[in-house]
Amino acid sequence: MRKLALTTFLTLDGVMQAPGSSAEDLTGGFAHGGWSMPFWDEGMGEIMAKALAAPFDLLLGRKTYQAFAGHWPNAAGQPCADELNAARKYVASRTLTRVDWNNSVLVSGDVAGKITDLKRQPGPEIQVHGSGDLAQTLLRRDLVDEISAWIFPIVLGKGKRLFGAGTMPTTFTLRDVVPSSTGVLIATYTR
């Protein structure tokens, strides 16, 4: 069975909304977008590049897909651009009718059932990046095998959180933790 690995950026108080830019996700009047950027260092870039070096497929929610598809196809020469552009991308959405980014496949309807089937098929690791609503669906259905939680030393007080109502109680084992020079903890947990 294929491993499904979730990578998410979190504040100390568990917010995962809009870590990359101020316009990324304004849902609920969220005004703190881009909160992760002041904490990035070279070592974090190396860890992300290593995670994307082995073959992988992406599983993304609609909002993350749209943000990625709006950036990475035009990012030639940037670290990780080639890997992300080449990967097979499964896009979970209730509203999209087509996905145009290279090598993308739309997943609609019973998303959790289709992801369960996808995990049973041969292939590389399935990586989920961000995708808050999708991540909660996957956690509720016990489909996440590994969580890479990048915990940033900032508290925002409000915003979408990784573990929402309905999250299934379960345990994970800490496999590894790496601190960055800026105080970010990159903690990897496995089932």
Sequence and secondary structure as in RCSB ss.txt:
>XXXX:A:sequence
MRKLALTTFLTLDGVMQAPGSSAEDLTGGFAHGGWSMPFWDEGMGEIMAKALAAPFDLLLGRKTYQAFAGHWPNA
AGQPCADELNAARKYVASRTLTRVDWNNSVLVSGDVAGKITDLKRQPGPEIQVHGSGDLAQTLLRRDLVDEISAW
IFPIVLGKGKRLFGAGTMPTTFTLRDVVPSSTGVLIATYTR
>XXXX:A:secstr
   EEEEEEEETT B S  S TTS  GGG   TTTTGGG  HHHHHHHHHHTTS EEEEEEHHHHHHHHHHGGG 
TTSTTHHHHHHSEEEEE SS S   STTEEEE SSHHHHHHHHHHSSSSEEEEES HHHHHHHHHTT   EEEEE
EES   S S BSS TT      EEEEEEE TTS EEEEEE 
